[in-house]
């Protein structure tokens, strides 16, 4: 492919990402992007985001239970029977677990400031791969949380898995099938130079621009000769004052969500890498005997400027 065709393809791919990411992550920003004169894209360029779960999917919050405490002594969630994929078979009662959690939204702010999180199901074109990483990691405690986070950042930034360093390729082979890795490679985007990036997204508004810029920088870092976790983390995490993002829902930190399987769940993050998960199962309710599979949950912030979080069945340990 010559240089002109490469830039044209990159521009179309970037515009496709602009269109779909705006709608999936920020709701009405999709209308803003349309107003910029974005052309109608060929069908093959209109793909779903790798992880598309967003505030519009978080419809299970229960304001009537704000500040409510379950009328039972709390137990350890890890004492319950486990499934082969690291889930928990729920019994009646009140349970807690400090779980390893992971950033699924680079270019946004981390948890904090009293903003609450809500349950939403894992969605997106890469949902099977994301769930497999989280589920399979439970049986492989030797794989570090940092390496798991890097793989998830590779997915959300649409990086080429063939460009990952040898250690991450090995880890990916432990947590994903060859078919899943091949699928992720097919949906990957090209690395753009700074000038190419400006040509593609120069007119895209904030906060979408910050997300696209972070993902573009991540693709470049994953394809580079060296990879430092701290450098990647600085790209993923925005610093400074946290604005109220488009489509945000006022959500106190104490808010519970009513899971459709018949139990209540609440997430209280401490940074992006650890989250206190609380579950309440009413006696004789539908939640008794239900499977709580953290890998199928996304903790969605009420403030869309903050990061959505993946949950793991692995306990967080310092």
N, C-alpha and C positions, 0 to 999 in steps of 0.2 A: 504494500500500500504506500503511495507516495505521500509526501508531507501534507499537501493540500487535502487529500482525501482523509488522512488521519485526523487533521484538525476538524474537518467537517463531521466525521463520525464522532469525535470526542465532544464536539459542541452539541450534536443531537443527543448523545447519551447524557450529557450534563443537563440539558433541558428536560429530558425525560425524567431524570432524577429530581429536578426542580419541581416539576408538575406533580409527580406522585408523592414525593416527600412532603411537600407543602400540604397536600390534602390529608395525608395519613397522620403527620405529626402535629400540625398546627391548625387543622380545621379550616377556618376562613382565610388563612393565608393562601390557600389554593386559588381563591377568587382574586387575591392581590396579584399573584403571579400571572393569572390569565389577563389581568388588566395591563400587564407590561407588554402585551403583544406577542406572547409565546405562540409560535405556530402550532397547528395541529400536527401531532407526531405520527409517524408510521406505527402501525399496530405492534410490530416486533420490538419497538423501543419503549412501549408502555408496560413495564413490569411492576409488580408489587414490590414494596420495600422488603428487605430481608426480615426485619421485624417491624410490623406495622401497628402493633397494639398502641392505643393512644387513649386520651381522656374520654373520647366518645364511646369506648368499649367499657369504661369503668362505671357501669350503671347499677352496681350492687351495693353502694354505700348506704348505710342506715343511720341517718342523723338522729333518730329517736334514741339511739344507744350511746350518744356522745357522753363520755365521762362515766359510763356504766361499767361496773366490775362484776364478773361472773360470781355467783353465790356458791363458790366451792374453793377448796384448797388447790393451788396450782400444782400440776405435775410436770415431769419432763417428757416432752414429746418423743424423745428418742427411746423411751421405755416401751412404746407401743410396738406391735408387730410390724415388720418392714416387708415391703414387696421386693421382687427381684430387681426392680429399677430404682430402688431407694425411696419409694413412697411410704406412707404410714397408713395402717388400717385403724380408723378412728373408733374409739370407744367413748361412751358418755363421760363428760368431764371437761376440765379446764387444763390446757396444756401450753407450755412455752418451749421455745428453742431459739437460741441465737445462731442463725444460719449464715453460711457464707452467701453473700449476694454479689451481684455483678452489674456493672454499668452497661446498659443497652442503648445509650443515646449520647454519643460523643458530641462535644461542642455545646453542652448545656451545663448548668450548675449542679453541684452535688446536693444531696439531701441536707436539710437544716432549716433553721428559722421558724420552727413550729409548724411547717407545712405537712399535712397528713398525706398518707398514701392509701390507695384503693385497689381492690382486687380487679383484675381483668384477665381474660384468657390469652395465652400466647398465640399470636397471629403473625402472618407474614410468609413470604415465599421460602424463607429458610427456617421455618418453625421446627421442622423435623430435625434438622441438624443442630439447632440450638438446644432442643429438648434432649437429644442424644448425648451431647456434650455434658449437660447437667446430670442426666440420669447415670451415664456410664462412669462419671467421675466419682460417684459414691463408693464404688467397689475398687477404686484406684487411689487410695489416700496418698500414695507417693507422688502423684501429679500435683504440683503446687497450684495454689489459688491464682497466683500471678500468671502462670502459663494458660490456665483456663480463661482468665480474663483477656489475655492477648488473643486467643482463638476467637472469642466472642467479638472483640474489636475488629478482628480481620473480617468477620462475617458482616457486621453492620457497616463497615467502611467499603465493602465489596472489593476487598483485596484479593489478589491471586494467591491461592494456597501453594501453587508451584513456586512462588517467590519467597515463601517463608524460610527462615533459617532451619538448619538440620534438626535442632531440638524441637521446634514447633511442628515440623513435619512429622517427627516421631510421635509427639503428643497427639496430633491430629489423627494419626493412624491408630492410636489406642482408643480414641473416643468416637471416631466417625468411621463409617464404612467407605470403601473405595468409591462406591456409587455416589454417596453424599459429597465427598471431596470433589469428584468430577463435576457434579452439579454446581457446586459453589464456584469452581473455576469458570464454568460457562457463563455465569452471571456476573463475573468480575468486571470492573471498569479499568480503563487504562490510567496510568500515572500521567498527570498533567504538570507541565512547568508552571511557574508563577504567572507568566504572561498568558499562557494558554488558559489557565484558570480564570484570569480576569476577563478574557474574551468570552468565555462560556457563561459566567455568572455575574458579570459586572453590574447588571441592573437588578439583581435579586435582593429583596429587602431583608433586614434583620427581623426575627432571629434565625430565619432559615439560612441566611448566608453563612452564619457562624457554624452551623451544623455541616453544611456542604464543605466549608473550608477545612474544618477539623477532619472530616472523612477523607478529603483529598490529601491532606498532609500525612494522614495515617497510611494511605496507600503508598505514598512515597517512602515513608519510614520502613514499612514492611518489606519493600523491595530493595532497601539499601543494604550495605555491607555489615552494618552493626545495628543492634536494636537494644536500647536500654528502657526498661519498664518505666522508670521515672520520667523519661522524656516523653513517652507515649501518654502517660498519665497527665502530664502538663498540657498536652494537646487536647485530651478528652475533657478535662475539667476547666470550665470557665471560672475565672476569679472575679472578685469585685462584687458590687451591689447586684442583688438579684431582682430583676423586674418581675411583674406579674405578666405571664405569657398569654398569648391569644387563646381564648377558649377555656381559660382556667376556671376551676370550681373551688369556692371557698371550702377548705377541708381541714378541720382541726386534727392534730396528731392523735387524738383519742378515738377517731372514727373507726367503727367496725364495718366490715362488708359481709353481706349475707350471701354465702356461696350457693349457687344453684343446686348443689348436691345436699344441702340441708344442714350446714354448720356455719358458724361465724368465724371470720378470720380478720386479724389486724396485723399491720406491719409498722414497726417503729425502727427506722434505720439509724445507725450511728456511722455517718459517712456512707460511701457506696458499697463498701466491702463487707459490712456486717449488718444484719437486720434481725431484730427481735420479732419472731413470729409467735402470735398468740392465737389459739384456737379454742372455741367453746362449742361443745356438742351437748345439746339438750338430751336428757334421758328420754328414751322411746321416740326420739325424733328421727327423721330420715337420714341425718348425718351419722347415726350409729352404724358402723360397718362400712361407711364410705371410705374411699381411698383419697387421702390428701397427697397429691403428687406435686411437690414444689416446682418441678421442671415445667409444669404446664401453667404456672402462675406468673403473672407480671405484676409487680407492685408499681402502680401508676400514680405519680404525684398530682395532687390537686392543682398545683402551680405548674403549668406546662414548660416553664423555663428551667425546671429541675429535671434530673435524670430519672427515667424509668429504670426499674431494677429487675433482673432475673433472680430467682430464688433457687437455692440448692438444698439437697437433703444432707449435705455435709455441715457439721457443726463448725462454727467459727472458733478458732483457738489462736491466742496470741503467740 
